[in-house]
Amino acid sequence: MFNKVYKLIITAILVVIAIWQFFEGNIGNGIFLLLLAGIFVFLYYKNEMILMAFLRLRKQDFPGAKKWLDKIKDPEKALTQNQQGYYWYLHGLMVSQTNMTQAEKFFKRAIKLGLSMKQDLAMAKLNLAGIAMTKRRKREAQMLLQEAKKLDKHNMLDEQIKMMKQQMKKI
């Protein structure tokens, strides 16, 4: 909604007004303004459009997620590097069902820009391994599966990795 620079400016203004409220003796107002400033700091690190797209994807609403991501006009200027990684990761997840070549580009770009959670990075590498496997690039798929297994600390992707290894034996 707001550019990242505007979020920082709004935060600074709210903190200054909160300090002024503390000096005036209005402690409640100062605390409220600090909490409001905290929301803008949170939204600086977690873009609200990306959060809404994640919520839509959890409900399997791909057109809704695409609508939220399309509201971000210029991702290079509007998002931090980490947020850009998630922007391309979400695009890869949505396109992976229809266009594997484009999904591969999106996942590689997301990995290059960086994803903060290891689980998301493991999922991106698992999807890349699946794409490589369908394109008959067995070594690349094996390497990506090993990397995904290392990143999956809580064994949440264990079944998918085992299934892919079984399918790779058939190739």
Helices and strands as residue ranges (DSSP letters): H 4-24, H 27-45, H 48-58, H 62-70, H 75-78, H 81-95, H 100-113, H 118-134, H 138-151, H 158-170
